[in-house]
């Protein structure tokens, strides 16, 4: 059983988590409001609208040109290679993360030395995600 100091520390950390999460949610709502206000300002500016229209036309032309290049066999092959390598990178990152977590637990260290002598810090990234079963 945890002692009072451990419980107090845990309660303090839990309170900090809740207060920071509440502030984060509040800032995200404020940020959304400010972005909407900026969008409205841009929408009402004639010069900006003309520039946006010209940019949209250029983007359309660029998209058509890209599709034409990618319809050629060499383009298709490159796209496929990129997708395969991106999937491999994603899988390797997941596996590396798992191995690093196991290393930290087993070694008790948050650093690891590479074969060439370079020392790396092992950094974890935790975040809150709403429980699907909660309110």
C-alpha positions as CSV (number, residue, x, y, z in Angstrom):
1,X,0.0,0.0,0.0
2,X,1.2,3.5,-0.8
3,X,2.1,5.9,1.9
4,X,0.6,9.3,2.5
5,X,3.4,11.1,0.6
6,X,2.9,8.9,-2.4
7,X,-0.9,9.5,-2.3
8,X,-0.4,13.3,-1.9
9,X,2.0,13.3,-4.8
10,X,-0.4,11.2,-6.9
11,X,-3.3,13.5,-6.1
12,X,-1.2,16.6,-6.9
13,X,-0.2,15.1,-10.3
14,X,-3.8,14.2,-11.0
15,X,-5.0,17.7,-10.2
16,X,-2.3,19.2,-12.5
17,X,-3.3,16.8,-15.3
18,X,-7.0,17.9,-14.9
19,X,-6.2,21.6,-14.7
20,X,-3.8,21.5,-17.7
21,X,-6.3,19.4,-19.8
22,X,-9.1,21.9,-19.0
23,X,-6.9,24.9,-20.0
24,X,-5.8,23.1,-23.2
25,X,-9.4,22.4,-24.1
26,X,-10.3,26.1,-23.4
27,X,-7.4,27.4,-25.5
28,X,-8.3,25.1,-28.4
29,X,-11.9,26.5,-28.4
30,X,-10.5,30.1,-28.3
31,X,-8.1,29.2,-31.1
32,X,-10.9,27.9,-33.2
33,X,-12.9,31.1,-32.6
34,X,-10.0,33.3,-33.6
35,X,-9.3,31.2,-36.8
36,X,-13.0,31.6,-37.7
37,X,-12.8,35.4,-37.2
38,X,-9.6,35.5,-39.4
39,X,-11.3,33.4,-42.1
40,X,-14.3,35.9,-42.1
41,X,-11.9,38.8,-42.5
42,X,-10.2,37.1,-45.5
43,X,-13.5,36.2,-47.0
44,X,-14.6,39.8,-47.0
45,X,-11.4,41.2,-48.5
46,X,-11.7,41.6,-52.3
47,X,-7.9,41.6,-53.0
48,X,-7.5,38.4,-51.0
49,X,-10.4,36.7,-52.8
50,X,-8.9,37.6,-56.2
51,X,-5.6,36.2,-55.2
52,X,-7.2,33.1,-53.8
53,X,-9.1,32.6,-57.0
54,X,-5.9,32.8,-59.1
55,X,-4.2,30.4,-56.7
56,X,-7.1,27.9,-57.0
57,X,-6.8,28.1,-60.8
58,X,-3.0,27.4,-60.6
59,X,-3.6,24.6,-58.2
60,X,-6.1,23.0,-60.5
61,X,-3.6,23.2,-63.4
62,X,-0.9,21.8,-61.2
63,X,-3.1,18.9,-60.1
64,X,-4.0,18.0,-63.7
65,X,-0.3,18.1,-64.6
66,X,0.6,15.9,-61.7
67,X,-2.1,13.4,-62.5
68,X,-0.8,13.2,-66.1
69,X,2.8,12.5,-64.9
70,X,1.6,9.9,-62.3
71,X,-0.5,8.1,-64.9
72,X,2.8,7.0,-66.7
73,X,4.3,3.7,-65.6
74,X,7.4,5.3,-64.1
75,X,5.2,7.7,-62.0
76,X,3.0,4.8,-60.8
77,X,6.1,2.7,-59.8
78,X,7.6,5.6,-57.8
79,X,4.3,6.2,-56.0
80,X,4.0,2.5,-55.1
81,X,7.6,2.4,-53.9
82,X,7.0,5.5,-51.7
83,X,3.8,4.0,-50.2
84,X,5.7,0.7,-49.4
85,X,8.6,2.6,-47.8
86,X,6.3,4.8,-45.8
87,X,4.4,1.8,-44.5
88,X,7.8,0.1,-43.6
89,X,8.9,3.3,-41.8
90,X,5.6,3.4,-39.8
91,X,6.0,-0.3,-38.8
92,X,9.7,0.2,-37.8
93,X,8.8,3.2,-35.7
94,X,6.1,1.3,-33.8
95,X,8.4,-1.7,-33.2
96,X,11.3,0.6,-32.2
97,X,9.0,2.4,-29.7
98,X,8.0,-1.0,-28.2
99,X,11.6,-2.1,-28.0
100,X,12.7,1.2,-26.4
101,X,9.9,0.9,-23.8
102,X,11.0,-2.6,-22.9
103,X,14.7,-1.5,-22.8
104,X,13.8,1.3,-20.3
105,X,11.9,-1.1,-18.1
106,X,14.6,-3.8,-18.2
107,X,17.7,-1.6,-17.9
108,X,16.2,1.1,-15.7
109,X,18.0,3.7,-18.0
110,X,16.5,6.2,-20.3
111,X,19.6,6.3,-22.5
112,X,21.1,3.9,-25.0
113,X,24.4,4.0,-26.7
114,X,24.6,3.2,-30.4
115,X,27.3,0.8,-31.8
116,X,29.3,3.9,-33.0
117,X,29.3,5.4,-29.4
118,X,26.6,8.0,-29.9
119,X,24.3,8.3,-26.8
120,X,20.6,8.7,-27.4
121,X,18.0,9.8,-24.8
122,X,14.8,7.6,-24.8
123,X,11.8,10.0,-24.7
124,X,8.2,8.9,-24.2
125,X,5.2,10.9,-25.4
126,X,2.0,10.4,-23.5
127,X,-1.3,12.2,-24.1
128,X,-4.9,11.9,-23.1
129,X,-7.5,10.2,-25.2
130,X,-11.2,10.1,-24.3
131,X,-12.4,6.7,-23.3
132,X,-15.1,5.5,-25.7
133,X,-17.2,4.2,-22.8
134,X,-17.2,7.5,-20.9
135,X,-19.9,10.1,-20.9
